[in-house]
Amino acid sequence: MKSKKLTKNIRINDSVIVISGKDKGKSGRIKSIDRKRLRVIVENIGMCVKHQKRSSVLESHGILKKESWISISKIKKI
């Protein structure tokens, strides 16, 4: 079984470029890293749509765009 180990030396605020997928060629900075699942969140990459219900606690509601997790194998450090 393949071990899940982070082989790339990446940290938060590193500049990366996407090498495969729908956002191929785009670049951005890393906002968050999940080292256990080998996934990252890169700003303005992998945008998804979330429908947020109106609530008294939440100020933002409606259709929101936010970054989603992408695999570490799809990025390359610049």
GINOR-V224609 format. One record per residue. RES is the residue in three letters. PHI is phi in degrees with one decimal (NA if undefined). OMEGA is omega in whole degrees, -180 to 180 (999 if undefined). Layout:
res->{RES/RES}
phi->{PHI/PHI}
omega->{OMEGA/OMEGA}
This chain:
res->{MET/LYS/SER/LYS/LYS/LEU/THR/LYS/ASN/ILE/ARG/ILE/ASN/ASP/SER/VAL/ILE/VAL/ILE/SER/GLY/LYS/ASP/LYS/GLY/LYS/SER/GLY/ARG/ILE/LYS/SER/ILE/ASP/ARG/LYS/ARG/LEU/ARG/VAL/ILE/VAL/GLU/ASN/ILE/GLY/MET/CYS/VAL/LYS/HIS/GLN/LYS/ARG/SER/SER/VAL/LEU/GLU/SER/HIS/GLY/ILE/LEU/LYS/LYS/GLU/SER/TRP/ILE/SER/ILE/SER/LYS/ILE/LYS/LYS/ILE}
phi->{NA/-71.8/-78.5/-91.8/-137.7/-74.5/-96.4/-89.0/-87.8/-119.2/-137.1/-64.3/75.5/-75.9/-84.9/-133.2/-126.9/-84.2/-103.7/-155.3/103.2/-70.4/-103.6/-58.3/95.5/-81.6/-129.1/-173.9/-106.8/-75.5/-99.5/-152.2/-130.8/-111.4/-73.0/-75.2/-97.0/57.8/-133.4/-135.8/-113.7/-113.3/-64.9/62.4/-123.9/67.7/-68.9/-129.8/-105.0/-124.3/-91.6/-102.7/-75.0/-66.7/-145.7/-73.3/-80.5/-88.3/-82.4/-90.9/-151.2/100.5/-92.8/-112.9/-108.0/-145.6/-77.3/-117.2/-70.4/-128.2/-72.3/-64.7/-69.7/-93.8/-121.6/-136.8/-72.1/-89.4}
omega->{-179/180/177/-177/-180/-178/179/179/180/179/177/-178/172/175/-180/175/-179/-177/177/179/-175/180/-178/178/180/180/180/180/180/179/-177/-180/172/-174/179/-179/179/180/179/170/179/-176/180/176/178/-178/176/-177/177/177/-176/179/179/-179/179/-179/-177/177/-178/178/-178/-180/-177/174/179/180/176/-179/172/-177/178/-179/-180/-179/176/-179/179/999}
